[in-house]
Amino acid sequence: MDRLPNPAWLRSFESAARHLNFTTTARELGLTQTAVSLHIRSLEAELGQKLFTRNARRLELTELGQSYSLTVRRALADIALSTNSLFGPASHQTLTIRAAISTATYWIAAELPGFTEQHPDIPVRVVSHIWNDSVAPGDVDVEIRLGYGDWPGVRSEKLTEEKLVPICRATGRTPDLEQLKDAPLIHILGYEDNWARYFQANGIAAPDKASRHSVDTSVAALQLVMAGAGCATILERFARNVIRQGAPIAIAGPAVPFAQSHYLISSHATSQPTAAAGLFCSWLRDGLAANVTD
């Protein structure tokens, strides 16, 4: 590694270069004036150059000190910026929510501004399942899963009853169900029977044809629909949120019950939820109770 002075000395130097006063520097850093002076002398000895000119009543930076202070200040600012960006200015208070990417994108993210408005002091981080290793299980405050509520080793609390709707690109003319059978149908892997179940729920025989596109998330399915590549079935909750946000899609038929629900998940080993997690879960329940059309 290239030569790097003691970071504590650099921190004292950067502060002293701004204040040109060891007493003020000591107050800012929570050190004694003697400690600050020792840091500066140690740094000068390490570098083999004077950084300050010590006059009777004031400090002045030498030309080398002036140049070096700009570099050190920029380096410390870069470290602070990177630390805050990656870990947050108060990471121990951040509320971390984990959900499938479709749930995170089309439900949680759409609702979060309401929570932030009520609790502006709680920073929120949303991670999707595609980033499973981005946070350790113990660092997740709230997890929301779509399924049947039968996961082993966890406690689950049902949040929602979901419904399924067909969606097509909004063109001003929405096809009826018989026309929908002849449209290019987009399937979501793991939910390939959704179209058959949807047609069956409406008393229509499902078309006997291969799908034009198969994708692995509702996010990808919705992007294909918006591009005019076909029609897909997604949760009504997701569809209505993206329509409210201006996506060029239309619901092309009545909603039918969907067997899976969204659940709040907690591990048996998990301790009491944090205050932020408790506030978020209460807010989420209250919002669902108030909006019975979802």
Stockholm file with secondary structure:
# STOCKHOLM 1.0

chainA/1-294         MDRLPNPAWLRSFESAARHLNFTTTARELGLTQTAVSLHIRSLEAELGQKLFTRNARRLELTELGQSYSLTVRRALADIALSTNSLFGPASHQTLTIRAAISTATYWIAAELPGFTEQHPDIPVRVVSHIWNDSVAPGDVDVEIRLGYGDWPGVRSEKLTEEKLVPICRATGRTPDLEQLKDAPLIHILGYEDNWARYFQANGIAAPDKASRHSVDTSVAALQLVMAGAGCATILERFARNVIRQGAPIAIAGPAVPFAQSHYLISSHATSQPTAAAGLFCSWLRDGLAANVTD
#=GR chainA/1-294 SS CCCCCCHHHHHHHHHHHHHSCHHHHHHHHTCCHHHHHHHHHHHHHHHTSCCEEECSSCEEECHHHHHHHHHHHHHHHHHHHHHHHHHCTTGGGCEEEEECHHHIIIIIHHHHHHHHHHCTTSCEEEEEGGGGGGSCGGGCSEEEEEECSCCTTEEEEECCCCEEEEEEECCSCCCCHHHHHHSCBEEETTCTTHHHHHHHHTTCCCCCSCCSEEESSHHHHHHHHHTTSCBEEEEHHHHHHHHHTTCSEEECSCCEECSCEEEEEEETTCCSCCHHHHHHHHHHHHHHHHCTTC
#=GC SS_cons         CCCCCCHHHHHHHHHHHHHSCHHHHHHHHTCCHHHHHHHHHHHHHHHTSCCEEECSSCEEECHHHHHHHHHHHHHHHHHHHHHHHHHCTTGGGCEEEEECHHHIIIIIHHHHHHHHHHCTTSCEEEEEGGGGGGSCGGGCSEEEEEECSCCTTEEEEECCCCEEEEEEECCSCCCCHHHHHHSCBEEETTCTTHHHHHHHHTTCCCCCSCCSEEESSHHHHHHHHHTTSCBEEEEHHHHHHHHHTTCSEEECSCCEECSCEEEEEEETTCCSCCHHHHHHHHHHHHHHHHCTTC
//
